[in-house]
Amino acid sequence: MTSVVVFDYGFGNVRSMVRALANLGVDTTLTSSYRQALEADGLVVPGVGAFAACMSGLKQVSGDRVILDRLRAGRPVLGVCVGEQIMFAHGTEHGEPCDGLGLIDGSVDLLDADVVPHMGWDTVDAPSGSTLLHGVEGERFYFVHSYAATAARPADLTAEQVDLGPDEHITWCDYGRSRFVAAYERGPLFATQFHPEKSAEAGAQLLRNWIATF
């Protein structure tokens, strides 16, 4: 049976993600075990809270190391919400600059909008060739966030001995005066700013699309 680890580092809405994956017939484990996270077919990195706190919690249980080790081996990783944001190079939440994992070149900053957080259902602008959004390009997804990346570029990961390949697919969303990264795909690295586990059938299909890459 296909196995997925939802990484438990103290900063995720983990129960809803575990349920969503289990409902798809996936053998789902909630753990902070490096070995189990490394060996599973897929790894989900959730995230709720502040960028810097999530980075600190992730490092305390070697989550940064297991993500890099999986990507070196070409094994799929899916970051969700702040779990997406920490894949970027930098975050500036609450005026506290913090380095992210640097897997995507870009910065996570406060949304430019009259009302934050951006909370509720919204449509996205998916690129041609997206794996995650295949078949649900026109659907709405559920967002809850005040910060986001408004630019994304392929990071140079030569020093980390990680090769994600040349193909990059970025899904965008507009809110207020910001156009931000709603989803990112490059090789085995996948990430969504929205919550697929809270996005009804569209979210379930996105998770199915991700699982099909294993």
N, C-alpha and C positions, 0 to 999 in steps of 0.2 A: 504493500500500500504506500502511496505517496506520503511523505512525511514533511511537516513544516514545524519549525520552532518559532514561536512568538517570544522574542527576547524580553526577559523580565529584568529591567534594571531600575524599577521604581518610578518610571516617568511615562507610563503609557496607559491608555484606556484598554487594558489587555483583555478583559473578559469578553467584551463585545467582538473583538477580533478573533479570539479563540472560538467563540460560538459561530461566527460567520464562516470560518474555515471548516469547522467540524460539520456544519450543515451542508458543505460541498463534498463530504465524504473523505476528507483529508485527515490523516493521522496527525493530530495537532498537539503539541507539547508546549506548555508555558514554563520556561526555565531560564536561569542565568548561567547554565553550564556551558563553558567554552566548548567542550568536546561535543556535546549534543548539538549546539548551534552550528558548529563546523560541519558535522556529518549529515545533518538533515538535508533533504532535497531542496528545501527553500527556507529562507530566514526572513521573518518580518521584524522590522525595528520600528515599534510605535513611538509616540512621543507626545506628552502633554505637559505644559508648563513653560518655563523660560529656557531659552537657548543655552545659556551658560550652565544652568543647573543640570540640564539633560546631558550636556557634554561631560560634566564632572561625574554624574552617576554612571554614564556609559563606561568611562575609563576605569572606574573603581571595580568593575566586574569584567574588565578586558574586552568590552564590547567593541572598542575601536580596533583591537587586534583581530578579533574573529571576523569582522566585516572585511578588513583588508585581506586576511587569509582566504576567505571564501572567494573574493573577487579575483585574487591571483589564480585561483583554481578554476575560475569561470563558473562559479556556483551562484545561483540567483539570490539577490538581496532586494527586499522591498522596504523602503522607508516610508512612513506615513505621518503626516502633519509635522510636528517638530522633528520626527524621525526622518522626514525629507529635508528639513531645514539644516540639520547638522551635517548633511552630506556636502553642504557648500563650504567655501573657504572661510567665511567670516559671518558673524552675527553681531548686531548692535542693540539687542533688546534691553530696554530700560536704561539706555545710555551706557551699557556695560559691554565694551568690545570684547569679543571672544573668538578664538580660532575654532573653526569646525574641522571636520575630517578632511576637507580639501579635495574631495572626490569630484566636485563640480566647481568650476571657477566662477565665483560670484559672491554677492553679499546679501544677507537677509536683513531687511530694514523695515521700519514702520510703514504701513500702508498710507498712501496719500489719499485720504477720504474724509468726508465730513463726519461719518459715524464709523467707529471701530469698536469692537471687532467686526469683521466680515463674518456674519453668522447666518446660516440657512442654505437653501438650495440655489445653485447657480449653474448656468451652462458653461461649457468650455470650448476652446478652439483647438481641436486636435489636428496634428499634421498628418499628411498622407504617409502611410506606412507604419503608423503607431500600432504596436502590439497590444498594449494595455487597453487602448480605447477602441479596438476593432469591434465594430458592431454596435457600439454605444456612443459614437461620436456626437450625436445630437441630444444625448440625455443630460439630465441635471444631476449634480453630485452635491454632497453635503459638506459645507465648510464651517469651521470655527477657528478664526485666527486674526491676529492684529498685525503680524509681521509676515513678510514674504520676500522672495528674491524676484527682482524685476529684470534681471539679466542672468544668462547662463551660458557658459562657454566650456568646451572640453578642457579639463584640467590635464596638465602634464604630470603623469604619475610614474615617470621613468624611475625616479629615485626609490619609489615604493615597489618597483618591479611588478606593477599592475598594468595590464594592457586591456582596456575596455573596447578597443576597436575604434574605427573612424566614424561609424554611423551613430548619430545623435538625433533623437526625436524629442521635441519640446512641445508640450501642450500649454496653452495660455488661458488666462481668465482676466476679465476686466472688472475692476471694482473701484468706485470713486474715480480718481485721476490716475490710478495705478493699473498697469498691465503686468501681471505677475505670472510666475511659473506655477502652473497647476499640476503638472506631471512632467517627469523627466525619465528618459530611457536611453541607456548607452550600454550595449553588451549585456552583461548579467546584472547591471545596476538599474534598478527601477525605483521611482519615488513618486508619491502623490502628496500635494498639499491638502487635498480634501480627504475625507474619511470614507473609503470604499465600504467598510464594515457597517456604516450608517446610511449608505446610499441606496438602500432597497435593491431591486433587481439589477439596476445598472451597475451598482457596486459589486454585486455577486458575479455578474458577467465579467467585470474587470478582473476580479480575483481568479475566475476560471481561466481567463486569457493568460494571466501570469503563471498559474499552475501548469498550463500547457507548455511553458518554456522549459520545464524541468527535463 
